[in-house]
Amino acid sequence: MGHWLTRGLVVRLIVFVAVVVVVATLSITPPGHEIHTSGATALKTQVVESYNTPLYATRQAQPSQSLDAIRCELWLLRNSSAAGCSDRASLAAAYFPQLAQSPMTLYIPWSPCALTSSPSRGFNVEYRPSRRTVAIHCFTASPWLTIFETHNLGVVAEPQLALLLVSTQSIPAGQIDVVQDDRTELLLHDDNGYEVPLGTATIS
């Protein structure tokens, strides 16, 4: 009788340990993966934050290959009653002074979806020639099993605006659309958000 009790206890202990290991494994957040579209071209990017003059996205500023045009529009967003832009030197000193105009670069005013370094989230950018679209893909990996779900309560801080610099070397001249989509990677499927238009630009 004692022999069978001991064997039963061992079996229950093994099952318990197995369940704990499985739950712990499924609760780990896996690394996120870049999103690649068939026929699309990956584009090189750089994110520049607005450290000296914090900017907030009251509305979407249009992307442009002209850094001066970007600075002017950002100034007008903060000075909506003004008839025109401030002078070029003042704008350069106030908005992203660490940047100089670069060739073959598209400047996109952007609220970054992944600034903090984390293997579970990030973004990548592609050009889709069939639709003449620059797509910013934001991706996040979610734990396969969530035991305790947390919710943020109270006031959520407005996202700070940055500049996304995108190389236009692989983009033919002409008008393009700029969009952003968000994807959450789950165990059985991916939760794909809608594409959000960020504006249009003309590539020269």
PEHU-V125167 format. One record per backbone hydrogen bond with DSSP energy under -0.5 kcal/mol. NH is the residue of the N-H (numbers start at 1). CO is the residue of the C=O. Records with the same first field share a line. If there is no record, write none. Layout:
# PEHU-V125167
NH: CO + CO
This chain:
# PEHU-V125167
5: 1
6: 2
7: 3
8: 4
9: 5
10: 6
11: 7
12: 8
13: 9
14: 10
15: 11
16: 12
17: 13
18: 14
19: 15
20: 16
21: 17
22: 18
23: 19
24: 20
25: 21
26: 22
27: 23
28: 24 + 25
30: 28
32: 119
36: 34
40: 37
41: 127
43: 125
46: 165
48: 46 + 163
50: 161
51: 49
57: 159
58: 56
64: 107
67: 65
70: 66
71: 67
72: 68
73: 69
74: 70
75: 71
76: 72
77: 73
78: 74
79: 75
82: 79
91: 87
92: 88
93: 89
94: 90
95: 91
96: 94
99: 96
105: 102
106: 166
107: 64 + 105
108: 106 + 164
109: 107
110: 162
112: 110
118: 116
121: 118
122: 139
124: 137
125: 43
126: 135
127: 41
128: 133
129: 127
131: 128
132: 128
133: 128
134: 177
135: 126 + 133
136: 134 + 179
137: 124 + 135
138: 136 + 181
139: 122 + 137
140: 183
141: 120
142: 185
144: 26 + 28
145: 26
147: 145
149: 147
153: 151
161: 55
162: 110
163: 48
164: 108
165: 46 + 163
166: 106 + 164
167: 44
168: 104
171: 168
172: 170
174: 203
176: 201
177: 132
178: 199
179: 134
180: 196
181: 136
183: 138
184: 191
185: 140 + 183
186: 184 + 189
191: 184
192: 190
193: 182 + 191
196: 180
197: 195
198: 178
199: 178
201: 176
203: 174 + 201
